[in-house]
């Protein structure tokens, strides 16, 4: 039994792991061996182990920190030791180096606790981590003089794309932005409260200059979540809904709705009147959508499971006044929050995604009333999914006329990246 599979006790057949470092190694292994996103992996690992709140915070910081700094850590490892390492040993050394260079963990604890997990690789792990401590100053200097892809731990391909689209300075700023801890913003749910009431009841809450409905918070009071007084989302996510401009009493389709941030804001703008049809292809994500809508007090929304590409359209032609298509995309605008996206993307995705997005736009058109509004949105920074996709829509779907488009860029607007285009059916 390997060190990352070792049983430290069981309860009803379930492995119990109280050591956050061991849980981190297990999470890294699962992430590397699957296509699951980091958030889902961490949630699954943390939920299945007996880890208290303090240790869970430590697990979260280590897991996300190692993923965020993967290239930088491997660069340091290659400096400390030439030659191949098996995946398990490499993750252990990454874990130790990350604690030494990026966390307020005493060096002896960083080394001893990591070495304890190393099994037959103890000698090697111990030697490399102690050398890292001895040469910390020179290692930090080497990293700061390294190329952008190493310094900020991003794939060369993404950096090349951003240089070509936005220039060298902006590409550097995007990389810096993506490695910052994501700020926590909440939208006041005006179906139950107001921004001012929420602000006055919160500790260390700040009014948000980016949007009057938003607050920036250090810690969210549990009652805000339990009572449905707010929804956690970045200010950039409100742009598409406001471009849609839903009116009370209208019939709206939110075509890719889960987990419900935009759906609930649309309901808020409609004052909980009219009707919203909220769809998503994933049953698991729809469960979260229903839970969020119920918690937030949304009563004008019906939820459907729908795969727009492979299933027959269930709605009659010309049914909807407005449609929001928040399309699946590369997520390059939200890498700060979805840390591992940078490692999951390949160049082929930027050819594949636009084809799927255009297909989805085509599927929406018949359901829209003549004169109705369609808003296409992404959380991507890539032209193929945004401006160039809009050009293709205007060229290939004559029923749609472009009215307006908007974009948020991290290096310019200091919020997550987002794009939205508003069309009218003519």
Secondary structure as GFF3:
##gff-version 3
##sequence-region A 1 426
A	DSSP	beta_strand	10	11	.	.	.	ID=ss1
A	DSSP	beta_strand	14	15	.	.	.	ID=ss2
A	DSSP	alpha_helix	20	33	.	.	.	ID=ss3
A	DSSP	alpha_helix	38	48	.	.	.	ID=ss4
A	DSSP	alpha_helix	53	68	.	.	.	ID=ss5
A	DSSP	alpha_helix	70	80	.	.	.	ID=ss6
A	DSSP	alpha_helix	87	102	.	.	.	ID=ss7
A	DSSP	alpha_helix	107	115	.	.	.	ID=ss8
A	DSSP	three_ten_helix	119	121	.	.	.	ID=ss9
A	DSSP	alpha_helix	122	134	.	.	.	ID=ss10
A	DSSP	alpha_helix	136	144	.	.	.	ID=ss11
A	DSSP	alpha_helix	148	151	.	.	.	ID=ss12
A	DSSP	alpha_helix	156	166	.	.	.	ID=ss13
A	DSSP	alpha_helix	168	178	.	.	.	ID=ss14
A	DSSP	beta_strand	184	188	.	.	.	ID=ss15
A	DSSP	alpha_helix	195	201	.	.	.	ID=ss16
A	DSSP	beta_strand	206	207	.	.	.	ID=ss17
A	DSSP	beta_strand	214	217	.	.	.	ID=ss18
A	DSSP	alpha_helix	222	226	.	.	.	ID=ss19
A	DSSP	beta_strand	230	232	.	.	.	ID=ss20
A	DSSP	three_ten_helix	235	237	.	.	.	ID=ss21
A	DSSP	alpha_helix	238	244	.	.	.	ID=ss22
A	DSSP	beta_strand	251	254	.	.	.	ID=ss23
A	DSSP	alpha_helix	261	269	.	.	.	ID=ss24
A	DSSP	beta_strand	275	280	.	.	.	ID=ss25
A	DSSP	alpha_helix	283	296	.	.	.	ID=ss26
A	DSSP	beta_strand	301	305	.	.	.	ID=ss27
A	DSSP	beta_strand	320	326	.	.	.	ID=ss28
A	DSSP	three_ten_helix	332	334	.	.	.	ID=ss29
A	DSSP	alpha_helix	341	344	.	.	.	ID=ss30
A	DSSP	alpha_helix	349	365	.	.	.	ID=ss31
A	DSSP	beta_strand	368	378	.	.	.	ID=ss32
A	DSSP	three_ten_helix	383	385	.	.	.	ID=ss33
A	DSSP	alpha_helix	387	396	.	.	.	ID=ss34
A	DSSP	beta_strand	400	408	.	.	.	ID=ss35
A	DSSP	alpha_helix	410	413	.	.	.	ID=ss36
A	DSSP	beta_strand	418	425	.	.	.	ID=ss37
###
